[in-house]
Amino acid sequence: MDGGLNRRLRALPAVGELLNHAELQSSPACPRWAIAGGAREVLSEARSWIRKGGDPPSLETIVGRVRDRALELAAPRLARVVNATGVVIHTNLGRAPLSPAAIARVVEVAGTYSNLEYDLARGRRGSRHGIAADLLCRLTGAEAAMVVNNNAAAVLLALGVLATGREVVVSRGELVEIGGSFRIPDILLQSGCRLKEVGTTNRTRLEDYARAVGPDTALLLKVHPSNFRVVGFTESVAAPNLVDLGRKLGLPVMEDLGSGCFLDLAPHGLPGEPTAAQSVAAGLDLVTMSGDKLLGGPQAGILLGRKEIIAACRTHPLARAIRVDKMCLAALEGTLRSYLDGSARDDIPALAALTAPMGSIDVRARALKARLVDLVPGTWVSLERDQSRVGGGAFPAREIPTTVVAIRPPGGAGRMEAHLRRHRPPVIGRQRDGALVLDPRTLLEGDEDIIVSAVKSYRTGLEDEEAGSGSSL
Ligand SMILES: *Cc1c(COP(=O)(O)O)cnc(C)c1O
C-alpha cells in the first residue's frame, strides 16, 4: 500500500471518536447503538472512496452523514402513515385501524399477567379459545366459534379438519388468488385435499356440484371471489342451495367469506355482501372470515360453525401453530363489544369511513383545501369528484362517491407523491390525471396536520431549489 493512501485513510476519525462527538451525543433521537452502526457504515464508505483516489471528507461532513444514518437506523421500521388513498381496507397500509375500545383492551392486558389460559372460577388451566367465542356466537348465531392467526390459517385448518386426504368440490369461478400468493387451489393442496373443480369460469349450477360428488368427496366449498368479479353471462350457486345439496348427500358445506362483515352495509349504499349471521343462518356447517377486513378489528381468522367441527379444529395439531396471542384476543373482544353495544358504526374507524355521509366528506375536503391554499398557490389545489374503494376483497369493483383534494404542483404529481411518501410520517396519496389526489374518507384524526406539514416542506424544497441553494427534494 502506498504511504499517501495510508496517510489519507488515517485522516478518518475512529468510531470511538464519533461516538463521543458532542454534536452526535447531544441528539436525543440518536441512541448510542445507532451512532455506532451509522459510524461504521459511513467510515466504510469513506474508506472505499479514498481507495478510489478521493480526498478524505471533512469531519463535519462525516458527522453530518453519521447523524443522518443514525436517525434512519433508530427510526421504527413499522410506523404510522397517513392513508389518503381512499382505500378503506388497505392491506399494504395495515388494513383496519383499531377502535379506541379495542386499543384500550390491548393496553390493559399487554403489560400485565392475564387469565389468557386460566380458569378463574375453577382455579386451574383454562382455554384461550373461550375468550372471544362467546361474543362471536352471540353476534352471529353460530353454535361455536374459534379464532386463529388470520383467515388464510382458518381456511387451512378447516380443510385439514374436514377433508384431508379426500376430495373438495369447488366452482371454477371461485378458484381465485386473493393476493400475496394465497391461491385457493394451493391451499387445498397444502391441506392434503384433492380439488374437484366444477362448472366453468362464469357459470356453475347446482347440478354441476351434484354430478361431481363421488364416494371420496368430503366437502362442498364455497369461496368469496374477493377482489375479482365475473360480469355478464354468469351464474353461481347461492349458499342456501348448496347447503340443501350437502344435507341431501350427507356432506358438510363450508364458505370462506373472505372479508366477512357483521354489519349489514346495504342501508349505507353497499349492498350484496352477506353478513356472517346471514351465512350462519343459511345453514353452512362452517364459515371463515378475517378479523381485520370489514370487521374492523385486529388481524385474525374467525371460524364459525357447528360444535363438533369447531371442537375438532381446536384439537387439530395445526391449531397450536396458528393460535392467536393475548393482544389480538383483547383487541378482538374490544371490537366485538362495539357490535353488541350497537355502536360499531361510530366506534370502528373502517366502518365510520365506509359509511361517512357525502356531506361530511365534502366538509373535510373543503377544510383541507383551505389549509393547503394558505400554503401553496390556489392554482395548485382543487376539489374533484372521485371514488373511494372498500378494499380488502370486499365489494369488489364497488366504488363509493367521494370528494378529493387534487394537487397539481409544479414539478409534477409524481415528484410530490414521492416527497409526501418520504415525509415523516409518510403521506400516501394516489395519482390520477396528472394530479396527486388526497381522499378525506380515509383520513384519521390529526392526519390533516401531517398533510399540511408535508405539503409545506415540498413547497419549501421547491423555493430552495429556485433560489439555487441546491437543496434537493
Ligand atoms: C382476504 C381473504 C383471505 C385471507 O384472509 P387473511 O385474513 O388475509 O389471511 C382468504 N380468503 C378470501 C376470500 C379473502 O378475501
The ligand as an SDF file (V2000), in Angstrom:
LIG
                    3D

 15 15  0  0  0  0  0  0  0  0999 V2000
  -58.5630  -11.9090    2.4170 C   0  0  0  0  0  0  0  0  0  0  0  0
  -59.0370  -13.2820    2.1120 C   0  0  0  0  0  0  0  0  0  0  0  0
  -58.3950  -14.3910    2.6650 C   0  0  0  0  0  0  0  0  0  0  0  0
  -57.1930  -14.2580    3.5370 C   0  0  0  0  0  0  0  0  0  0  0  0
  -57.5000  -13.6450    4.7370 O   0  0  0  0  0  0  0  0  0  0  0  0
  -56.3240  -13.1480    5.7160 P   0  0  0  0  0  0  0  0  0  0  0  0
  -57.0380  -12.7370    6.9390 O   0  0  0  0  0  0  0  0  0  0  0  0
  -55.6310  -12.0560    4.9990 O   0  0  0  0  0  0  0  0  0  0  0  0
  -55.4260  -14.3170    5.9250 O   0  0  0  0  0  0  0  0  0  0  0  0
  -58.8860  -15.6370    2.3650 C   0  0  0  0  0  0  0  0  0  0  0  0
  -59.9620  -15.8040    1.5560 N   0  0  0  0  0  0  0  0  0  0  0  0
  -60.5940  -14.7460    0.9970 C   0  0  0  0  0  0  0  0  0  0  0  0
  -61.7700  -14.9980    0.1010 C   0  0  0  0  0  0  0  0  0  0  0  0
  -60.1650  -13.4470    1.2590 C   0  0  0  0  0  0  0  0  0  0  0  0
  -60.7760  -12.3970    0.7060 O   0  0  0  0  0  0  0  0  0  0  0  0
  1  2  1  0
  2  3  1  0
  2 14  2  0
  3  4  1  0
  3 10  2  0
  4  5  1  0
  5  6  1  0
  6  7  2  0
  6  8  1  0
  6  9  1  0
 10 11  1  0
 11 12  2  0
 12 13  1  0
 12 14  1  0
 14 15  1  0
M  END
$$$$
